[in-house]
Amino acid sequence: MQSLPDFRAARLAALTAEDGWLNLTDRIDLAPGTYQVGAAQEVRLSSGPDLLGTLTIAPDLSATFTLPDGRPQPFTPIPDVFPQLRADPFLLDLHTVDGIPALRVRDLRLPRQITLSHFPDSPDWVIRATWETLAPQAAQVPMVDGSFAPVTLTHRARFSHAGREITLTPTHWKSGKPMFVFRDATAGETYPACRFLVAEDITDTAITLDFNRAISPPCAFTDLAVCPLPPPGNILPFRIEAGEKAPPRGP
């Protein structure tokens, strides 16, 4: 497992990268078809040239982007993220959720700096929990935009806090590790909707929940992100004073 300083350095590097969350300028839902894309086209971007290029989305949701000079540019698959391509001055990706594609645009000219703040590191919030396997069950997870996303629940973590038994259910997986979407009584100091925690050190029967590694979701940094909300059992009535606090937002 990465040390906590290395984890936070990697977190900041990912957040401020070209494909991070600080330079997202547009998110446009689309159906399969062919579209002219640019500041003066049917798929209207908030900045950039009048015509950036032509986007074609096939019925199987594969896509190509053709530059004004006629050169086709395929969207390149990237592990753990959505297919993307560079069309200066933008980085484009095709973000598909529940079978609905959206074109997301990141402006590479924008500054990508941010300062994150954290609660003091606390070994008390590094919890070795029981890891229980469930019979797979379909569920609907609420999203911050009011929609719902289908997930399959397969596990839960169980631990004790202040004399009560707590269960947390991961609704998503990231790089093969379970991700918990949770909210606790620090909401407001932390991002009000939720925080994310990717667990580590997993065996068949045990899992480590290091809440010092809890992070704000993408929707804490941009209104153009669509994030999951916690399922009811992941809303905790006590304070978890560990991990990231709410990030600053621009005017």
N, C-alpha and C positions, 0 to 999 in steps of 0.2 A: 504494500500500500504506500502511496506517496505520503511524504511528510505533509503536515498541514500548511507550512509556508510554500512548499512546492505546489500543493493543490491550489492554493489561492493565486499563485503566480500564473499557473496554467489557466485558471478560471478567468483572470483578467486579460490574459493574452487572447483567449477565445472570444471574449466579449468585445474586445477592441480590434479584432481581425477584420479583414475586408468583408467576410461573410458573417460578422457578428450582428449585434442588434442595435448599434448606435447610428447606423447610416441608412436604415430602411426608410424609403421615401414613398413607396407605392405598393399596394397589394390589390390586385384586380381579379375577381372571380371570372372564369371563362368556361365555355363549353368547347368540345372539339370543333375545330374549324380553322380558318385562315384569317389573320388579322394584321392590319397595318398598325404599327406601334410607334408612338412618338408624341411630342408635345402638341402636335396639331393633327392627330389621327384618331380613328375610332377607339382604339385603346390609348387613352390619353394619359401621358405621363406628366408629373408635376413640374418637370424641368427637362433640360436636354434639347437635342435637335428636333426639328419638326417631324422628321422621319428617322427613327432609329433603325428600323428594319421590319421584316415580315415574320410573324410567328405563325407556325402551323402546328396544331395539336391533333394528332391522329385519334381515331376512336379508341385505340388501346392506351391512350394518354402519353405515348411517346411524342417527342416534340423536336422540331428544328427551328432555327432562327436564321433568316436570310438577310444579310446586310444589303444596304442600298446598291452596292456594286455587284450584287448577284451571288456573292459567296455564301454558301450554306454553312451554318455553324451548329453542330449538334450539341445538345445539352449533355454534359459529362456526368456520369454517375459518380457520386462521392460517398464514401462509407459514412453511415449514420446521419447523413443530411440528404436534402433533395437535390436532383440533378441541376447543374448550374452551368452558365457560360458567361464569358466576359464580352461585353459589347460597349467599348469605351464611350462615355465615361462611367458606365454602369456595370454592375455584376447582377445578372438575372438568374433567378431560379424558378422552377416550376414546382410549386408547393401543392401537393395533393392530399386532401383530407376527406375521408369517406367517399372517395371516388369523384370528388369535385376539384378540378385543378384551379390554381390561382397563379398568376404571374406576380412574383415579388421582385422589386427593384431596389438595389442598394447603390447609392451615389458614392463612388470612390473618391470624389473630391471633398467630401465632408470630413470634418475633424472627428476623430474617434478616441476621445479621452474621457475618462470617468474616474472618480475616486470612490471606492467602496468602503463602507464602514461595517464593523462587526462588534458583536458582544465580546467581552473578554473570553479568551479560550477557557473552556471548563472541562476537566476530565470527568466530572459528574454526568455530563451529557454524552459520554461515549458509552453506549449501552449494548451489552451482549444479550440479544433477544432470542427467544425460541422461534424457530422457522418452521412453519407448519404448511404442509401441502394440502391443497383443497381439491375436491373434484372440480374440474373446469366449469365455470359458470359464466354465462353471458351477462353483461351489465351495460348500462348507459351512463357515461360520465358527463356531467354538465360542463359546458365550456363558458368562458368569460363573455362571449357574445350572445349567450342565451340558447345556443344550439346544444345538441348532445352528440357524443361520439361513442360508437360501440367499442367495448373492450372485453377481454376475457380474463377473469380473475382466477389465479391458480395457486396463490400462496397468501399467507399473512404472517406478520411478526407479532409476537406476544411478549410483553414485559410488564413489570410492576413499577408504579410510581406513586409515592406518598400513600402507600397502603391500598391502592386500587390497581386492578388489572387493566392493562391497555392493549388493544389490538390495532395495528395499522395494516392496511391493505395496499400493496403496490398496484397501481392501475396501468403503469407503463414500464417499459424496459429500455435501458440505454446501454448500448455496447454489451448486451447480454447480462446486465445487472439490473435488479429491480429498482424502480424509481417510485418514491412515495410522494404524493401531493398532499400536503397537510396545512392546517391552519391552527394556531394556538393563541393564547391570550395576549401575546405581544403584538398582535395584528394592529397596525397603525404605526408602531415603531418599526415593525417589519412590514413588508408589502401586504396591504390589507386582504387581498384575495387569497393568497397562499404562499407557501414556499415549496421548493423541491428538495428532496434528499435522495441521492443515489447510494445504496447500501454497499458494503464491502465485506470481505472475509466471510464468505458464505460456505456453509457445509450443508449436508442434508437436513440437519436439525437445528442449526444455529446461524445467526447473522449479526453483524455489527452495524448499529445505527449510531453514527457519529454526527450528532446535530451541530457540531462546530463546522461541519461541511454543508449545512443547509444553505441554499442559495435562493435568490429572488428569481421568479420565472421571467421569460422573455417579455410578457406583457407589462412588467414593471418598468421596462425601458422604452417601449414604443406602443402606441395605440394600434399599430398595424399587425401585431402578433395576436394569435388566437390560442389561448392557453386553457388547459383543463383546470377545473376547480376541484376541491377535495370531495371525495365521497363522504356521506354523513359520519361514518365511523372514524374518519381521519380529522375531524374537527375537535380539537382538544380544549378543555376548559381551563387548563393551567398554562403558566408561562414557561416557554423554553427559551431561556436567555442564553442562546448560543447561535452561532452562524451569522449570516448577513442580516443587516438592518435594511430598511427601505432605501433604495438608491435615490440620489437627487434627480429631479426632472427639470428640464429646461422650461422657459416661459412658454 
